């Protein structure tokens, strides 16, 4: 999620920031699943970090589906 600053005319002026809570959530999620150090995760580009979060979520969905099917 990115926030865009707009001036009074409604034109966009660039990225203002990224919610700190969301950043912590992404770092914790990746660190928990991959055991990567915090600093290494923070060095990832925003898009790459989000991609890893999505890949982990895909793996978890597949594992949960298999688990439910075998129950």
C-alpha positions as CSV (number, residue, x, y, z in Angstrom):
1,X,0.0,0.0,0.0
2,X,1.4,3.4,-1.0
3,X,0.1,6.8,-0.2
4,X,0.2,9.5,-2.8
5,X,0.3,13.2,-1.8
6,X,-2.0,15.4,-3.8
7,X,-1.9,19.1,-4.0
8,X,-4.9,21.4,-3.9
9,X,-5.5,20.8,-7.6
10,X,-5.8,17.1,-7.1
11,X,-2.5,16.3,-8.9
12,X,-0.4,13.6,-7.4
13,X,3.0,14.5,-6.0
14,X,4.7,11.3,-5.2
15,X,4.8,8.6,-2.5
16,X,4.5,9.9,1.0
17,X,5.3,6.8,2.9
18,X,4.5,3.2,3.7
19,X,2.5,2.3,6.8
20,X,4.9,1.3,9.5
21,X,2.5,-1.4,10.9
22,X,2.3,-3.0,7.5
23,X,6.1,-3.0,7.2
24,X,6.5,-4.7,10.6
25,X,3.9,-7.2,9.6
26,X,5.7,-8.1,6.3
27,X,9.1,-8.3,8.1
28,X,7.7,-10.6,10.8
29,X,5.9,-12.8,8.3
30,X,9.0,-13.4,6.2
31,X,11.3,-13.7,9.2
32,X,9.0,-16.3,10.8
33,X,8.7,-18.5,7.7
34,X,12.2,-18.1,6.3
35,X,14.3,-17.3,9.4
36,X,15.9,-14.4,7.5
37,X,17.5,-11.6,9.6
38,X,15.4,-8.4,10.0
39,X,18.1,-6.2,8.4
40,X,18.2,-8.5,5.3
41,X,14.5,-8.3,4.9
42,X,14.4,-4.5,5.3
43,X,17.1,-4.2,2.5
44,X,14.7,-5.8,0.0
45,X,13.0,-3.5,-2.4
46,X,9.3,-2.9,-1.5
47,X,8.0,-4.9,-4.4
48,X,10.3,-7.8,-3.8
49,X,9.4,-8.0,-0.1
50,X,5.7,-8.0,-1.1
51,X,6.4,-10.8,-3.6
52,X,8.0,-12.9,-0.9
53,X,4.9,-12.3,1.4
54,X,2.6,-13.5,-1.4
55,X,4.7,-16.5,-2.2
56,X,4.7,-17.6,1.5
57,X,0.9,-17.0,1.6
58,X,0.5,-19.2,-1.5
59,X,2.6,-22.0,0.1
60,X,0.5,-21.8,3.3
61,X,-2.8,-21.9,1.3
62,X,-1.6,-25.0,-0.6
63,X,-0.5,-26.7,2.7
64,X,-3.8,-25.9,4.4
65,X,-5.8,-27.3,1.4
66,X,-3.8,-30.5,1.5
67,X,-4.3,-30.8,5.3
68,X,-8.0,-30.2,5.0
69,X,-8.3,-32.8,2.2
70,X,-6.5,-35.4,4.2
71,X,-8.7,-34.9,7.3
